[in-house]
Amino acid sequence: MKPRLLISESVNPLFNLAVEDAIFQTMDASQQVLFLWRNDQTVVIGRGQNPWKECNTQKMEEDGITLARRSSGGGAVYHDLGNTNFTFMAGKPGYDKESSTALILEALHTLGIEAQSSGRNDIIVEQDGEIRKISGSAYRETKDRGFHHGTLLIDVDFGRLSRYLNPDPKKLQAKGISSVRSRVANLVEFKPELNHEVICRAIEAQFRKKFGEIETIEYISEENPPQIPGFEAIYEKQKSWDWNFGQALHFSHLLDERFPWGGVEIHLDIPRGGRIEQAKIFTDSLFVEPFERLATALVGVRYHGDEIAAQLTNLGEQYPHFREEWQQFSNWLIAAIR
């Protein structure tokens, strides 16, 4: 079959990741597929990661930054319009991640970037004797097919990257994969004229050179989604809290704070699924009852600021004589969870 090229005109990460997953599930295993895309401000985490451990979810929520979980492994990355993302897909035995990495390197070489592959799924450039990472990759394989996807750093806002990928030092005991931080660089540091369109054309040219002519380029967007059976269901899953947050592996969270009226220590146990399974609250406050009732009320609630806030508000209304103190406690707890 002729190779297939899809280019997304959407910058919605949830849409783009759903497209990628839908293509991968339904593609003809005898076909080579290239998907080019980019996302607006987003943190994308690996399938096995805990978002609360990897990201500053409070700052993300304040700034309107999307969190999206991808179907491949690996670490957390920040995307904005200064990124270009690529996905190569093929059936086995044709799937070869070394070959697709080589294709990206060739595309960069044609643009005057002397890049090379490192041993950790990264593409690097040496500058003044220092190794700088310009691309990271992740992979996914099933019995009969595989994909290799990655991001090229063209003109990324590294200030935002450090703001969102440096989580608050929470007392989380969390299982799962931790991100490895690297010294990064934007491609515009080496070639100021580079942009998303130029990079895409270079990758497309190498794809055609290696796999042959493409029958037609498929431009897709939310207004023009791919005609793939089951796409809507895949998109709904990708947008869901249960997938993006609830897939975190079993973890526990210890929170403690001292207020003028007493100290509070909270132990939360959150299994996969993201709902609190057990809550214990210890306090030396004179008003013990609302905390005892909160521990019971939190069981079964999603580990999410809004749902916990609803429980706090409901209980606070029942203790008007403790209103000011409860509000202090509530503000702290909601901020600590996010």
Phi, psi and chi 1 to 4 in degrees:
 res  aa     phi    psi   chi1   chi2   chi3   chi4
   1 MET       -  151.8  -62.8 -175.8   69.8      -
   2 LYS   -69.2  147.8  -73.1 -170.3  175.5 -177.7
   3 PRO   -63.8  158.0   22.0  -32.3      -      -
   4 ARG  -122.1  132.5 -175.7  179.6 -179.8 -169.7
   5 LEU  -124.1  124.9  170.6   60.5      -      -
   6 LEU  -119.5  136.8  -59.7   96.8      -      -
   7 ILE  -125.9  124.5  -62.1  178.3      -      -
   8 SER   -87.8  132.1  178.3      -      -      -
   9 GLU   -97.0    1.6  -63.4  178.8  -42.8      -
  10 SER   -93.3  148.4  170.0      -      -      -
  11 VAL  -114.8   18.4  -65.8      -      -      -
  12 ASN   -84.0  113.7  177.1  -11.3      -      -
  13 PRO   -62.7  -34.4   24.1  -35.0      -      -
  14 LEU   -68.7  -38.7  -57.4  174.1      -      -
  15 PHE   -65.1  -48.9  173.1   80.5      -      -
  16 ASN   -64.0  -41.1  -73.4  -31.2      -      -
  17 LEU   -67.9  -34.1  -74.2  167.4      -      -
  18 ALA   -66.9  -40.4      -      -      -      -
  19 VAL   -60.1  -47.8  168.2      -      -      -
  20 GLU   -57.1  -46.9  179.2 -175.5   70.0      -
  21 ASP   -65.4  -40.8 -164.0   23.5      -      -
  22 ALA   -65.8  -43.0      -      -      -      -
  23 ILE   -60.2  -46.6  -63.0  168.3      -      -
  24 PHE   -62.0  -38.9 -174.8   63.9      -      -
  25 GLN   -71.5  -28.8  -70.3 -173.3   35.4      -
  26 THR  -113.2   -8.5   60.9      -      -      -
  27 MET   -62.0  153.6   63.3  177.1  -81.3      -
  28 ASP   -71.7  125.5 -169.9  -53.6      -      -
  29 ALA   -67.5   -8.7      -      -      -      -
  30 SER   -93.1    2.8   66.2      -      -      -
  31 GLN  -109.3  145.6 -167.5  171.8   42.9      -
  32 GLN   -93.5  130.4  -58.7  -79.0  -14.0      -
  33 VAL  -126.0  136.2  179.0      -      -      -
  34 LEU  -122.2  129.4  169.6   61.4      -      -
  35 PHE  -121.3  122.5  177.3   39.7      -      -
  36 LEU  -113.2  134.9  -63.8  172.6      -      -
  37 TRP  -162.8  166.6   46.3  -64.7      -      -
  38 ARG  -151.2  159.0   62.1  176.2  172.8  166.7
  39 ASN  -120.3  148.0  -64.1  -32.9      -      -
  40 ASP   -75.8 -177.5 -153.6   -8.9      -      -
  41 GLN   -50.8  114.3  -61.1  175.7   59.8      -
  42 THR  -153.4  146.9  -50.1      -      -      -
  43 VAL  -109.0  123.5  171.4      -      -      -
  44 VAL  -107.5  123.6 -178.1      -      -      -
  45 ILE  -107.8  156.9   59.7  172.2      -      -
  46 GLY   -73.6  162.5      -      -      -      -
  47 ARG   -58.3  -31.5 -173.1  174.5   65.2 -163.4
  48 GLY  -100.0   16.2      -      -      -      -
  49 GLN  -101.0  157.1  -68.9 -164.5  -67.2      -
  50 ASN   -99.8  114.9 -176.8  -40.9      -      -
  51 PRO   -61.3  -34.5   20.9  -31.8      -      -
  52 TRP   -71.0  -25.7  -64.7  -76.4      -      -
  53 LYS   -82.9  -35.4 -179.6 -176.8  176.6 -174.8
  54 GLU   -88.7  -27.8  -66.3  -62.0  -37.7      -
  55 CYS  -125.4  157.5  -42.7      -      -      -
  56 ASN   -88.8   84.1 -166.6  -41.9      -      -
  57 THR   -64.9  -28.0   52.1      -      -      -
  58 GLN   -67.0  -47.7 -178.3  177.1    5.6      -
  59 LYS   -65.1  -35.9  -71.1  179.9  179.7  177.5
  60 MET   -62.1  -43.9  -72.1  172.0   61.5      -
  61 GLU   -65.7  -41.4 -174.6  166.8  -30.4      -
  62 GLU   -60.2  -37.3  -69.8  170.7   -1.6      -
  63 ASP   -96.4    0.7  -65.1   -8.1      -      -
  64 GLY    71.7   33.2      -      -      -      -
  65 ILE   -89.7  130.3  -55.4  -59.9      -      -
  66 THR   -75.7  141.4  -58.0      -      -      -
  67 LEU  -108.6  130.8 -178.0  128.3      -      -
  68 ALA  -135.9  132.9      -      -      -      -
  69 ARG   -97.3  130.2 -176.7 -176.1  -62.0  -82.5
  70 ARG   -94.6  169.7   62.1 -179.7 -176.0  -91.9
  71 SER   -88.0   -6.8   61.6      -      -      -
  72 SER   -98.2  171.1   62.8      -      -      -
  73 GLY   -84.1 -158.7      -      -      -      -
  74 GLY    92.9 -169.3      -      -      -      -
  75 GLY  -100.9 -178.7      -      -      -      -
  76 ALA   -81.6  141.4      -      -      -      -
  77 VAL  -135.9  152.0  -69.4      -      -      -
  78 TYR  -101.4  132.0  172.0   71.3      -      -
  79 HIS  -116.7  139.6  -72.4 -176.7      -      -
  80 ASP  -144.5 -169.0   63.0   19.4      -      -
  81 LEU   -71.8   -1.9  -62.2 -177.0      -      -
  82 GLY   -87.6    6.2      -      -      -      -
  83 ASN  -105.0  152.5  -74.1   87.0      -      -
  84 THR  -122.0  128.7  -69.4      -      -      -
  85 ASN  -108.2  141.7  -58.4  -46.8      -      -
  86 PHE  -130.1  145.5   57.7   84.9      -      -
  87 THR  -136.0  123.6  -50.2      -      -      -
  88 PHE  -105.2  133.8  -66.1   95.8      -      -
  89 MET  -132.2  142.6  -50.4 -176.2 -159.8      -
  90 ALA  -161.1  155.4      -      -      -      -
  91 GLY   -79.0  164.7      -      -      -      -
  92 LYS   -90.0  144.4  -64.3  179.1  179.1  178.3
  93 PRO   -89.1    7.3   33.8  -35.6      -      -
  94 GLY   -69.8  -21.1      -      -      -      -
  95 TYR   -67.1  127.6  167.5   70.5      -      -
  96 ASP  -152.0  103.4  178.7    5.1      -      -
  97 LYS   -69.3  -26.4   59.5 -171.0  178.3 -175.4
  98 GLU   -66.8  -37.2  -75.9   75.2   22.5      -
  99 SER   -66.8  -41.8  175.1      -      -      -
 100 SER   -70.4  -33.7   52.2      -      -      -
 101 THR   -64.0  -42.0  -61.3      -      -      -
 102 ALA   -61.9  -36.1      -      -      -      -
 103 LEU   -63.7  -43.2 -169.6  151.1      -      -
 104 ILE   -63.1  -42.5  -67.5  -66.3      -      -
 105 LEU   -61.3  -42.2  -70.4  172.8      -      -
 106 GLU   -62.7  -40.7  -75.7  -60.0  -41.7      -
 107 ALA   -61.4  -42.6      -      -      -      -
 108 LEU   -66.5  -38.5  -68.2  171.3      -      -
 109 HIS   -62.7  -38.2  -67.7  164.1      -      -
 110 THR   -65.2  -21.0   66.0      -      -      -
 111 LEU   -95.5    5.1  -62.7  171.4      -      -
 112 GLY    85.5   16.8      -      -      -      -
 113 ILE  -101.5  114.7  -58.0  -66.6      -      -
 114 GLU   -85.4   76.4  -65.7  -56.7  -45.7      -
 115 ALA   -97.2  160.9      -      -      -      -
 116 GLN  -147.0  161.0   55.9 -172.6  -59.6      -
 117 SER   -85.4  141.3  177.2      -      -      -
 118 SER  -103.1  177.1   80.9      -      -      -
 119 GLY   -79.3   -3.5      -      -      -      -
 120 ARG  -116.8   38.4  -86.8 -167.7   40.7 -113.8
 121 ASN    65.4   19.6  -51.9  -35.6      -      -
 122 ASP  -109.5  158.8  -62.6  -24.8      -      -
 123 ILE  -111.7  133.3  -66.7  175.9      -      -
 124 ILE  -129.1  160.5   57.6  172.7      -      -
 125 VAL  -131.1  137.7  172.5      -      -      -
 126 GLU   -93.0  127.7 -174.0  172.2  -17.4      -
 127 GLN  -132.6  116.6 -178.3 -174.1   47.3      -
 128 ASP    52.4   41.4  -60.0  -33.7      -      -
 129 GLY    79.9    0.7      -      -      -      -
 130 GLU  -108.2  138.3 -176.7 -178.7   19.9      -
 131 ILE   -85.0  124.3  -60.2  -60.6      -      -
 132 ARG  -120.9  131.2  -53.1  -74.4  -62.5  -78.9
 133 LYS   -85.0  128.6  173.9 -179.4  171.7  179.1
 134 ILE  -116.9   -6.0   59.1  166.5      -      -
 135 SER  -158.7  140.7  175.1      -      -      -
 136 GLY  -123.5  151.0      -      -      -      -
 137 SER  -130.5  161.1  -66.4      -      -      -
 138 ALA  -144.3  165.2      -      -      -      -
 139 TYR  -138.9  155.6  -48.9   95.3      -      -
 140 ARG  -144.1  135.8  179.6 -175.7  175.3 -168.1
 141 GLU  -133.9  143.6  -66.4 -171.4   41.5      -
 142 THR  -120.4 -172.0   63.6      -      -      -
 143 LYS   -59.2  -38.8 -177.0  177.9 -179.7 -179.9
 144 ASP  -119.1    4.2   67.2  -21.1      -      -
 145 ARG  -157.4  169.6   64.7 -166.5   64.3 -163.6
 146 GLY  -155.6  160.9      -      -      -      -
 147 PHE  -138.9  154.2   77.3   56.8      -      -
 148 HIS  -125.5  118.8  163.7 -154.0      -      -
 149 HIS  -128.4  155.2   61.3 -178.6      -      -
 150 GLY  -161.6  176.1      -      -      -      -
 151 THR  -127.7  138.7 -178.4      -      -      -
 152 LEU  -104.6  127.0  -74.5  160.0      -      -
 153 LEU   -84.7  107.6  -51.4  176.3      -      -
 154 ILE   -99.0  -56.4  -57.1  172.6      -      -
 155 ASP  -150.6   57.4 -167.7   14.0      -      -
 156 VAL   -78.5  145.1  175.9      -      -      -
 157 ASP   -79.5   96.0 -175.0  -19.9      -      -
 158 PHE   -69.0  -22.3  -71.2  147.4      -      -
 159 GLY   -63.1  -42.0      -      -      -      -
 160 ARG   -70.6  -36.8  -74.1 -175.3  173.6  -91.7
 161 LEU   -55.8  -48.3 -178.2  151.4      -      -
 162 SER   -71.5  -27.4   61.6      -      -      -
 163 ARG   -67.9  -38.4  175.1  173.7  171.0   83.5
 164 TYR   -98.4  -21.8  -54.6  129.5      -      -
 165 LEU   -99.2   13.9  -66.2 -173.2      -      -
 166 ASN  -117.6   91.9  -75.3  -44.0      -      -
 167 PRO   -68.2  155.6   23.9  -32.8      -      -
 168 ASP   -59.1  146.5  -74.1  -25.2      -      -
 169 PRO   -73.4   76.5   27.0  -34.6      -      -
 170 LYS   -84.0  153.1  -60.8  173.4  179.1  175.0
 171 LYS   -86.7   68.9  -63.6  174.4 -177.4  176.3
 172 LEU   -98.2  133.3  -72.1  176.5      -      -
 173 GLN  -105.2   95.9  -63.9  -64.1  -39.4      -
 174 ALA  -123.9  134.8      -      -      -      -
 175 LYS   -86.3  166.3  -62.1  178.8 -178.4  178.5
 176 GLY   118.7  177.4      -      -      -      -
 177 ILE   -81.8  133.5  -52.4  -62.8      -      -
 178 SER   -99.4  145.8  -65.5      -      -      -
 179 SER   -72.6  150.3  -65.5      -      -      -
 180 VAL  -109.1  121.9  177.5      -      -      -
 181 ARG   -85.8  142.0  -50.5  -60.1 -179.1 -155.8
 182 SER  -130.9  160.2  -58.1      -      -      -
 183 ARG   -74.4  119.2  178.5   83.7  168.0  128.8
 184 VAL  -111.4  163.9  -68.0      -      -      -
 185 ALA  -147.6  149.1      -      -      -      -
 186 ASN   -90.0  144.3  -84.9  -42.2      -      -
 187 LEU   -63.6  -27.4  -73.1  169.6      -      -
 188 VAL   -66.9  -15.4  -67.8      -      -      -
 189 GLU   -65.9  -27.7  -64.7 -179.7   33.3      -
 190 PHE  -100.5  -35.2  -48.0  105.2      -      -
 191 LYS  -139.2   94.7  -65.8  -74.8  179.9  178.7
 192 PRO   -59.9  -21.9  -23.2   33.8      -      -
 193 GLU   -81.6   -4.5   65.6  -87.6   19.5      -
 194 LEU   -73.4  144.0  -66.9 -176.8      -      -
 195 ASN  -151.8 -179.7   57.9   37.8      -      -
 196 HIS   -58.7  -46.7  174.6   67.9      -      -
 197 GLU   -63.7  -43.0  -70.4   72.8   22.4      -
 198 VAL   -62.5  -45.3  170.4      -      -      -
 199 ILE   -61.4  -46.1  -68.2  -72.6      -      -
 200 CYS   -59.0  -43.1  -74.1      -      -      -
 201 ARG   -63.7  -38.4  -73.2 -162.8  -62.7  -89.7
 202 ALA   -66.7  -42.4      -      -      -      -
 203 ILE   -66.6  -43.2  -63.6  173.1      -      -
 204 GLU   -58.6  -43.1  176.8 -170.2  -21.5      -
 205 ALA   -61.6  -41.6      -      -      -      -
 206 GLN   -70.0  -34.4  -68.0  -56.8  -47.9      -
 207 PHE   -64.0  -44.8 -175.7   69.3      -      -
 208 ARG   -63.5  -41.3  -69.0  176.4 -175.7  -89.5
 209 LYS   -62.1  -38.0 -179.6  178.4  177.7 -179.7
 210 LYS   -83.2  -39.6 -176.5  173.6 -179.2   61.6
 211 PHE  -113.4   -5.2  -62.4  110.4      -      -
 212 GLY   102.9  178.3      -      -      -      -
 213 GLU   -67.5  147.6  -81.7  -54.0  -54.2      -
 214 ILE   -99.1  135.5  -62.8  157.9      -      -
 215 GLU   -64.0  -47.9 -170.0  167.2  -40.8      -
 216 THR  -159.0  144.6 -177.9      -      -      -
 217 ILE   -82.7  129.5  -61.4  176.4      -      -
 218 GLU   -96.8  108.2  -58.5  170.6   53.0      -
 219 TYR   -91.8  125.5  -68.4   95.2      -      -
 220 ILE  -125.6  156.8   56.5  174.7      -      -
 221 SER  -161.1  176.8   64.9      -      -      -
 222 GLU   -65.4  -28.3  -70.6  162.5  -86.7      -
 223 GLU   -79.9  -23.4  -65.6   72.0   31.6      -
 224 ASN  -131.7   67.7 -178.1   35.4      -      -
 225 PRO   -68.9  161.0   25.8  -33.4      -      -
 226 PRO   -65.8  142.6   26.3  -34.7      -      -
 227 GLN   -85.1   77.8  -60.3  -56.7  -55.6      -
 228 ILE  -123.5  125.2  -62.3  175.1      -      -
 229 PRO   -56.8  131.7  -22.9   32.8      -      -
 230 GLY    83.5    5.4      -      -      -      -
 231 PHE   -60.7  -42.2  171.9   70.1      -      -
 232 GLU   -59.7  -39.5  -75.8  -58.6  -36.8      -
 233 ALA   -66.8  -39.4      -      -      -      -
 234 ILE   -65.5  -40.2  -67.0  171.0      -      -
 235 TYR   -65.1  -42.5 -170.3   16.3      -      -
 236 GLU   -61.2  -41.3  -73.7  -56.9  -46.7      -
 237 LYS   -62.6  -45.5  171.6 -168.3  169.8 -175.9
 238 GLN   -62.6  -31.2 -176.5   64.9   62.6      -
 239 LYS   -80.7  -13.0  -69.7 -172.4  -70.3 -174.8
 240 SER   -78.4  147.3   70.6      -      -      -
 241 TRP   -61.9  -37.2 -173.6   93.2      -      -
 242 ASP   -59.0  -37.0  -73.2  -18.4      -      -
 243 TRP   -79.8  -49.6  169.5 -107.5      -      -
 244 ASN   -72.8  -35.8  -67.7  -56.9      -      -
 245 PHE  -111.5  -44.1  -74.1   90.4      -      -
 246 GLY   -68.0  -15.5      -      -      -      -
 247 GLN   -78.5   -4.2  -75.4  -64.9  -52.4      -
 248 ALA   -57.3  139.5      -      -      -      -
 249 LEU   -66.3  162.0  -63.5  176.5      -      -
 250 HIS   -49.2  128.6 -163.9  138.6      -      -
 251 PHE  -147.2  166.3   66.6  101.4      -      -
 252 SER  -127.9  156.3   59.3      -      -      -
 253 HIS  -136.5  125.5 -168.4  175.7      -      -
 254 LEU  -107.2  124.0  167.1   63.5      -      -
 255 LEU  -124.2  138.7  -51.5   95.2      -      -
 256 ASP  -147.9  147.2   58.9   85.3      -      -
 257 GLU  -157.3  150.9 -175.5   62.4   87.8      -
 258 ARG  -115.1  131.0  176.1  150.0  -70.0  -80.2
 259 PHE  -113.6  167.2  -59.1   91.8      -      -
 260 PRO   -57.8  -26.8  -25.8   34.7      -      -
 261 TRP   -99.3    0.6   40.6  -94.3      -      -
 262 GLY   148.8  167.1      -      -      -      -
 263 GLY   -98.5  153.4      -      -      -      -
 264 VAL  -134.5  135.8  179.9      -      -      -
 265 GLU  -130.1  127.5 -177.3  177.1  -62.5      -
 266 ILE  -122.7  131.9  -55.7  174.2      -      -
 267 HIS  -116.0  120.7  -62.8 -105.1      -      -
 268 LEU  -118.3  138.2  -59.0  175.9      -      -
 269 ASP  -119.4  119.9 -165.9   44.1      -      -
 270 ILE  -123.4  107.8  -57.4   95.9      -      -
 271 PRO   -78.8  174.9   29.9  -33.2      -      -
 272 ARG   -57.0  134.2 -173.6  169.9 -142.5  147.9
 273 GLY   117.7  -19.8      -      -      -      -
 274 GLY    78.4   11.5      -      -      -      -
 275 ARG  -105.6  139.4  -67.6 -174.5  179.8  -87.0
 276 ILE   -66.0  124.0  -62.2  168.5      -      -
 277 GLU   -94.4  -32.7 -177.2  177.1   71.0      -
 278 GLN  -147.7  138.2 -172.5  174.5   36.3      -
 279 ALA  -135.4  129.4      -      -      -      -
 280 LYS  -126.5  133.8  -66.0 -178.6  178.9  179.2
 281 ILE  -128.8  127.8  -57.2  178.3      -      -
 282 PHE  -117.0  139.3  -56.1   94.6      -      -
 283 THR  -154.1  150.0 -178.5      -      -      -
 284 ASP  -104.5   15.1   59.0    4.1      -      -
 285 SER   -65.3  151.8  166.9      -      -      -
 286 LEU   -70.9  -21.7  -66.0  175.0      -      -
 287 PHE  -100.9   88.9  -60.4   96.1      -      -
 288 VAL   -86.8  -33.7  177.7      -      -      -
 289 GLU   -56.7  -45.8 -173.9  179.4   -8.8      -
 290 PRO   -61.4  -31.7   15.2  -27.5      -      -
 291 PHE   -72.9  -38.2  -64.0  100.6      -      -
 292 GLU   -62.9  -42.0  -68.3  176.0  -22.6      -
 293 ARG   -69.6  -34.3  -67.5 -174.8   61.6 -174.0
 294 LEU   -64.0  -41.2  177.4   63.2      -      -
 295 ALA   -57.8  -39.0      -      -      -      -
 296 THR   -72.2  -40.5  -59.6      -      -      -
 297 ALA   -68.6  -25.9      -      -      -      -
 298 LEU   -76.5  -19.8  -71.8  177.4      -      -
 299 VAL   -65.2  125.3  174.0      -      -      -
 300 GLY    92.2   -6.9      -      -      -      -
 301 VAL   -85.8  143.0  171.1      -      -      -
 302 ARG   -62.7  143.5  -71.6 -165.1  -50.9  176.9
 303 TYR   -75.7   75.6 -177.0   78.6      -      -
 304 HIS  -150.1  137.2 -175.7  -89.1      -      -
 305 GLY   -55.4  -41.0      -      -      -      -
 306 ASP   -66.2  -42.6  -70.2  -14.1      -      -
 307 GLU   -70.9  -37.8  -67.6 -154.7    7.5      -
 308 ILE   -68.4  -36.5  -68.9  172.8      -      -
 309 ALA   -60.7  -37.4      -      -      -      -
 310 ALA   -63.1  -40.7      -      -      -      -
 311 GLN   -66.4  -40.2  -60.3  -62.8  -34.6      -
 312 LEU   -64.3  -42.7  -70.5  163.4      -      -
 313 THR   -63.5  -44.0  -60.7      -      -      -
 314 ASN   -60.1  -45.2  179.6   53.2      -      -
 315 LEU   -70.3  -38.4  -82.9  171.4      -      -
 316 GLY   -59.9  -34.1      -      -      -      -
 317 GLU   -67.2  -20.2  -68.6  172.2   -9.1      -
 318 GLN   -89.2   -3.9  -60.2  174.5   43.8      -
 319 TYR  -133.1   68.4  -63.1   92.2      -      -
 320 PRO   -60.2  -30.3   19.5  -31.7      -      -
 321 HIS   -71.5  -12.0   57.0  -73.9      -      -
 322 PHE  -116.9   20.6 -165.8   52.3      -      -
 323 ARG   -62.1  -49.0 -179.7  175.8  -66.9  123.5
 324 GLU   -64.9  -44.5 -176.2  176.6  -20.2      -
 325 GLU   -64.8  -40.6  -65.8   87.0  -15.3      -
 326 TRP   -65.8  -34.7 -169.1 -105.3      -      -
 327 GLN   -66.8  -40.5 -168.9   61.2   56.5      -
 328 GLN   -59.3  -47.9  -69.9  176.9   -8.6      -
 329 PHE   -62.2  -44.3  166.7   73.2      -      -
 330 SER   -62.7  -45.2  -61.9      -      -      -
 331 ASN   -59.3  -42.7  -67.8  -17.9      -      -
 332 TRP   -65.2  -46.2  163.1   76.0      -      -
 333 LEU   -65.2  -43.8  179.4   56.6      -      -
 334 ILE   -62.3  -42.0  -66.0  165.8      -      -
 335 ALA   -65.5  -36.6      -      -      -      -
 336 ALA   -70.2  -31.6      -      -      -      -
 337 ILE   -74.8  -37.8  -69.2  -66.1      -      -
 338 ARG   -68.5      -  -75.4  175.2  173.6  160.5
